[in-house]
Amino acid sequence: GAGVSQSPSNKVTEKGKDVELRCDPISGHTALYWYRQSLGQGLEFLIYFQGNSAPDKSGLPSDRFSAERTGGSVSTLTIQRTQQEDSAVYLCASSFFGGVGTDTQYFGPGTRLTVL
Amino acid sequence: DQQVKQNSPSLSVQEGRISILNCDYTNSMFDYFLWYKKYPAEGPTFLISISSIKDKNEDGRFTVFLNKSAKHLSLHIVPSQPGDSAVYFCAASGSGGSNYKLTFGKGTLLTVNP
């Protein structure tokens, strides 16, 4: 079946602009995660959605970052007034039921964001 | 502070030999550990995991060892194949109530030479 898909694959923007990154999780997966990987770093947790529960936004680095998940499926990560330090690969993952580390997270290919 | 550390940025081995990738962690609350493999321009893919109640888990050519007292785990690949060349990330979960959060190391680039 289809895996996690993300769009766009690459995004170049100017400092101060807003960007939207999209994630389509695996069908039937109730949990969705966003991570980012800055150059030379490991993946950093950003936000977690599970079903209709309130999302865990504890990893979002600033209030310029927000995310939503519509209809329990597609998710959009929005970064307002982008800064150069936002340049990174943004990865989305989904899992079947979430809630525990043993529930395998399947990652998309990521969106490479470059802020000039 | 880095809670999961992969101190070797890169490793090069000959085809057919053993590859050993190491990972150290500092958070004693972690109770589940995973290895992910990542090829360029692709997302990480799950490889193997181990629960803190075990000290070894094997899946084909891949074995993960956990030493809780040393807060150390390692991934052994035997025999190594050129297709194993990728970045390997160690990850951990189980810290407090948010155990769906994975904490990742920075990764180790493995190159298997034919």
Interface residues (C-beta under 8 A of the other chain):
Chain A: V4 A31 Y33 Y35 G40 Q41 G42 L43 E44 F45 Y48 Q50 D56 S58 G59 L91 A93 S95 G98 G99 V100 G101 T102 D103 T104 Q105 Y106 F107 G108 P109 G110
Chain B: Q2 V4 Q6 D31 Y32 L34 Y36 A41 E42 G43 P44 T45 F46 S49 S51 F89 A91 A92 S93 G94 S98 N99 Y100 K101 L102 T103 F104 G105 K106 G107
